[in-house]
């Protein structure tokens, strides 16, 4: 009789002072995805476990079984002070050992402090909440912070900024493990407010990229993930092919077949979709958005935005969004 196949597992670190809303919210989001996937009859299984941390170390996964294979450990944020130094050191040692074994470390907001305790982020740029940036820089002077980046990836490490970034992290992991179709269905089920209706009298919104990612080519999904983590900016064809692990000509053929687009067009679409999010957020002027996303100037950005959504000012007015420092 053949041995039972191993199944992927996502562990969530539970430590003193952790934000329980993030722990439970992420658990619920992953569970919804696993249930939707099971209902689809795929035969896959996703393990979701809580890993309890304290000064004596980390208990590797409450409720896990011997057929699970941890592939990612998520470190949620804290709403209070960080744990005591001995607990941070114990967590740092454990996370470093797990990373050495091939487990991806994923931090959310202030959870980056615990990942930083591994020493694996030295000399790197990370994403975290703006309120954590100064303290992180003081505690870890070699680490640079980009508070405007939603997520920043390094080999085996992903850092996510923002108080509710666990939502983005959860959907990203769901897309990786269960496919973009389940990711999109989970978002519609659990987060209906994220879906937006097209604006009247405006160009159709191209905000939902999931149809272009709901295909059966995992190599191409890796390339798409590479593009999304960089907001479509400064992504080369060579880098996309390398992320997919494919030779250039093969990559071009398979990308076109999977998405119906060229890699260049896909990067443009991702970049302008990210621009739309900045416009909706309302905290950056148009010049700042253009600079952050690599447009030559405000005029070039406005032209690209107008082709996709109409002019930024008309877009914000029709969306009922506030005008804030958009000069």
C-alpha positions in Angstrom: 0.0 0.0 0.0 1.4 3.4 -1.0 2.2 5.9 1.7 -0.2 8.8 2.0 1.0 11.9 0.1 2.3 14.8 2.1 0.3 18.0 2.0 1.5 21.6 2.3 1.1 23.5 5.6 1.0 27.1 6.5 2.0 27.8 10.1 1.0 31.0 11.9 3.3 32.1 14.8 1.4 32.9 18.0 3.6 34.8 20.5 3.0 36.9 23.6 1.3 40.1 22.5 0.4 38.9 19.0 -2.6 40.6 17.3 -5.2 37.8 17.7 -7.5 39.4 15.1 -4.7 38.9 12.5 -4.1 35.3 13.7 -7.8 34.4 13.6 -8.6 36.4 10.4 -5.7 34.7 8.5 -6.8 31.3 9.8 -10.4 31.9 8.7 -9.3 33.2 5.3 -7.1 30.1 4.7 -9.8 27.8 6.0 -12.3 29.3 3.6 -9.9 28.7 0.7 -9.3 25.1 1.8 -13.0 24.4 2.0 -13.7 26.0 -1.4 -10.9 23.9 -2.9 -12.2 20.7 -1.3 -15.7 21.5 -2.6 -14.2 21.8 -6.1 -13.0 18.2 -5.7 -9.4 18.8 -6.4 -8.2 16.2 -3.9 -5.7 18.7 -2.5 -5.3 19.4 1.2 -4.0 22.5 2.9 -2.8 22.4 6.5 -3.3 25.4 8.7 -1.6 25.4 12.1 -0.7 27.7 15.0 2.9 27.6 16.3 3.1 28.7 20.0 6.2 30.7 20.9 7.7 31.6 24.3 11.1 32.0 26.0 11.7 28.3 25.9 11.3 28.1 22.1 8.5 27.3 19.6 6.1 24.5 19.7 6.0 23.4 16.0 2.4 23.4 15.0 -0.6 22.7 17.2 -2.9 20.3 15.4 -0.6 19.3 12.7 0.0 15.7 11.5 3.0 13.8 10.3 1.9 14.1 6.7 2.1 17.9 6.6 5.0 19.7 5.0 5.5 23.3 6.3 6.2 25.6 3.4 5.6 29.0 5.1 5.5 30.5 8.5 3.6 33.7 8.9 4.6 36.1 11.7 1.6 38.4 12.5 1.9 41.8 14.0 1.6 42.9 17.7 -0.7 45.6 19.1 1.4 45.9 22.3 5.1 45.7 23.1 7.3 43.1 21.5 7.9 40.0 23.5 10.7 39.9 26.1 14.3 39.7 24.7 14.7 36.0 25.5 11.5 35.2 23.7 12.6 37.2 20.6 16.0 35.5 20.6 14.3 32.0 20.8 11.9 32.9 18.0 14.8 34.3 15.9 16.8 31.1 16.3 13.8 28.9 15.4 12.8 31.0 12.4 16.4 30.9 11.1 16.5 27.1 11.4 13.2 26.8 9.6 14.4 29.1 6.9 17.5 26.9 6.5 15.2 23.9 6.0 13.4 25.7 3.1 10.4 27.2 4.9 9.5 30.7 3.7 9.2 33.4 6.4 6.4 35.9 6.0 6.1 38.9 8.2 3.1 41.2 8.6 3.5 44.8 9.8 5.4 44.8 13.1 6.0 41.0 12.7 9.1 42.0 10.8 10.9 42.7 14.1 10.9 39.0 14.9 12.1 38.0 11.4 14.8 40.7 11.7 16.0 38.9 14.9 17.1 36.0 12.6 19.8 38.2 11.0 18.5 37.2 7.6 17.3 40.8 6.7 20.6 42.5 7.2 21.4 44.9 4.3 18.0 44.3 2.8 14.9 46.5 2.1 11.7 45.4 3.9 8.1 46.5 4.0 6.3 47.3 7.3 3.8 49.8 8.8 5.0 53.4 8.8 4.6 53.5 12.5 7.2 50.8 12.9 9.8 52.2 10.5 11.8 54.4 12.9 11.9 51.8 15.7 13.0 49.1 13.2 15.8 51.3 11.8 17.0 52.1 15.3 17.0 48.4 16.4 18.4 47.1 13.1 20.5 49.9 11.4 21.5 47.8 8.4 17.8 47.2 7.4 16.1 49.7 5.1 12.4 50.2 5.1 10.0 51.1 2.2 6.8 51.9 4.0 4.9 52.4 0.7 5.5 48.9 -0.7 2.8 46.5 0.0 5.1 43.5 -0.1 8.8 43.0 -0.7 10.2 39.6 -1.5 13.7 38.2 -0.9 14.8 34.5 -1.3 12.6 32.6 1.2 11.4 35.8 2.9 8.4 38.0 2.3 7.7 41.2 4.3 4.3 42.9 4.1 3.4 46.4 5.3 0.1 47.8 6.6 -2.0 46.9 9.6 -4.3 44.7 7.5 -1.6 43.2 5.3 -2.5 39.8 6.5 -5.3 39.8 4.0 -2.9 40.4 1.1 -0.5 37.7 2.5 -3.3 35.2 2.9 -4.6 35.7 -0.7 -1.0 35.5 -2.1 -0.4 32.2 -0.3 -3.8 30.9 -1.4 -3.0 31.8 -5.0 0.4 30.0 -4.8 -0.9 26.8 -3.3 -4.4 26.4 -4.6 -4.4 28.5 -7.8 -5.7 31.9 -8.8 -9.3 30.6 -9.3 -9.6 29.6 -5.6 -7.8 32.9 -4.6 -10.4 34.9 -6.5 -13.3 32.8 -5.2 -12.0 33.2 -1.6 -11.8 37.0 -2.1 -15.3 37.2 -3.4 -16.6 35.0 -0.5 -14.8 36.6 2.4 -14.1 40.1 1.1 -17.0 41.2 -1.0 -16.3 44.8 -0.4 -13.1 44.6 -2.4 -15.0 44.1 -5.6 -16.0 47.3 -7.3 -18.5 47.9 -10.0 -17.4 49.7 -13.2 -17.8 53.5 -13.2 -20.5 54.9 -15.4 -19.4 56.8 -18.5 -15.8 55.8 -17.9 -13.4 53.4 -19.4 -14.0 49.8 -18.1 -11.9 49.1 -15.0 -9.3 46.4 -15.3 -8.8 45.8 -11.6 -9.4 42.1 -11.4 -6.3 40.4 -12.8 -7.3 37.0 -11.6 -8.7 35.7 -14.9 -5.2 36.2 -16.3 -3.7 34.2 -13.5 -6.4 31.4 -13.4 -4.5 29.0 -15.6 -2.7 25.7 -15.1 0.9 26.7 -15.8 2.7 27.0 -12.4 5.9 28.3 -14.0 4.0 31.3 -15.6 2.3 32.0 -12.2 5.7 32.3 -10.7 6.6 34.9 -13.3 3.3 36.7 -12.7 4.0 36.7 -8.9 7.4 38.2 -9.7 5.7 41.0 -11.6 3.1 41.7 -8.9 5.6 41.9 -6.1 7.3 44.7 -8.0 4.1 46.4 -9.0 5.0 45.9 -12.7 7.8 48.4 -12.5 11.3 47.8 -13.9 10.6 44.1 -14.6 12.8 42.6 -17.4 11.9 39.8 -19.7 15.0 38.0 -18.5 13.9 38.3 -14.9 10.4 37.0 -15.6 11.8 34.0 -17.6 14.3 33.3 -14.7 11.4 33.4 -12.2 9.5 30.9 -14.3 12.6 28.8 -14.7 12.2 28.8 -18.5 14.3 29.6 -21.5 13.3 32.9 -23.1 11.6 31.6 -26.2 9.7 28.9 -24.3 8.7 31.5 -21.7 7.3 33.9 -24.3 5.3 31.1 -25.9 3.9 29.8 -22.7 3.1 33.2 -21.2 1.1 34.2 -24.3 -0.7 30.8 -24.2 -1.5 31.0 -20.5 -2.6 34.7 -20.2 -3.4 35.8 -23.8 -1.0 38.7 -23.3 2.6 39.5 -23.9 4.8 39.9 -20.8 5.2 43.6 -21.6 1.5 44.2 -21.7 1.0 42.3 -18.5 3.5 44.4 -16.7 1.8 47.5 -17.9 -1.5 46.3 -16.7 -0.2 45.4 -13.3 1.5 48.8 -13.0 -1.6 50.8 -13.9 -3.8 48.7 -11.6 -1.3 49.5 -8.8 -1.5 53.2 -9.8 -5.3 53.0 -9.5 -4.9 51.8 -5.9 -2.7 54.8 -5.0 -5.2 57.2 -6.6 -8.0 55.6 -4.6 -6.0 55.7 -1.4 -5.6 59.5 -1.8 -2.4 60.0 0.2 0.0 60.5 -2.6 -0.1 63.4 -5.2 -0.1 62.4 -8.8 3.6 63.3 -9.1 4.4 61.0 -6.2 2.5 58.1 -7.8 4.3 58.7 -11.1 7.7 58.7 -9.4 6.9 55.6 -7.3 5.8 53.6 -10.3 8.5 54.7 -12.6 6.6 56.8 -15.1 8.7 59.4 -16.9 6.6 62.3 -15.5 3.1 63.2 -14.4 2.0 63.7 -18.0 3.1 60.2 -19.0 1.3 58.8 -15.9 -1.9 60.7 -16.5 -2.0 59.6 -20.1 -1.6 55.9 -19.2 -4.2 56.3 -16.4 -6.6 58.0 -18.8 -6.4 55.1 -21.3 -7.3 52.6 -18.5 -9.7 54.5 -16.2 -10.4 58.0 -17.4 -8.6 61.0 -16.0 -7.5 60.7 -12.3 -9.6 63.6 -11.2 -12.8 62.4 -13.0 -12.1 58.9 -11.6 -11.9 60.1 -8.0 -15.0 62.2 -8.4 -17.1 59.4 -9.9 -15.8 57.0 -7.2 -16.7 59.3 -4.4 -13.1 59.5 -3.3 -11.7 62.5 -1.5 -9.4 64.9 -3.3 -6.2 65.2 -1.3 -3.1 66.9 -2.4 -3.4 65.9 -6.1 -1.6 68.8 -7.6 
